């Protein structure tokens, strides 16, 4: 996942599991991540973990 810094990426199903891990990994690479999921509370929790680690996510 190199070369993704400063990219805006949408992760569908990013509240838990593989989607959350993908969102977190993309943020580690410097991407801005928008997390979508029917589990709004889980998506918000993933976004908070990313922002707490210094990334950008909503």
C-alpha positions in Angstrom: 0.0 0.0 0.0 2.8 2.4 -0.8 2.2 5.7 -2.6 -1.2 6.4 -0.9 -0.1 9.5 1.1 -2.4 12.5 0.7 -5.1 10.4 -1.1 -8.8 10.5 0.0 -10.2 7.0 0.2 -13.7 5.7 1.0 -13.8 2.4 3.0 -17.3 0.8 2.9 -17.9 -1.6 5.8 -15.1 0.0 7.9 -16.7 -0.4 11.3 -15.1 -3.8 12.1 -13.0 -6.6 10.9 -11.2 -6.4 7.6 -12.8 -3.1 6.7 -11.6 -1.5 9.9 -8.1 -3.0 9.5 -8.0 -1.7 5.9 -9.0 1.8 7.0 -6.4 1.9 9.7 -3.7 0.7 7.4 -4.6 3.3 4.7 -4.4 6.0 7.4 -1.0 4.7 8.5 0.1 5.3 4.9 -1.0 8.9 5.1 -4.4 8.7 3.4 -7.5 10.6 4.5 -10.1 8.0 5.2 -13.9 8.2 5.0 -15.5 5.2 6.8 -19.0 4.1 5.8 -21.0 1.3 7.5 -24.5 0.6 8.6 -22.9 0.2 12.0 -22.5 4.0 12.6 -21.2 3.6 16.1 -18.5 1.1 15.0 -17.5 3.3 12.1 -17.1 6.3 14.5 -15.0 4.1 16.8 -12.7 3.2 13.9 -12.4 6.8 12.9 -11.6 7.8 16.6 -8.8 5.1 16.7 -7.3 6.5 13.5 -7.4 10.1 14.6 -6.0 9.1 18.1 -3.1 7.6 16.2 -2.5 10.8 14.3 -4.4 10.0 11.1 -7.3 11.7 9.4 -10.7 10.0 9.3 -14.4 10.7 9.5 
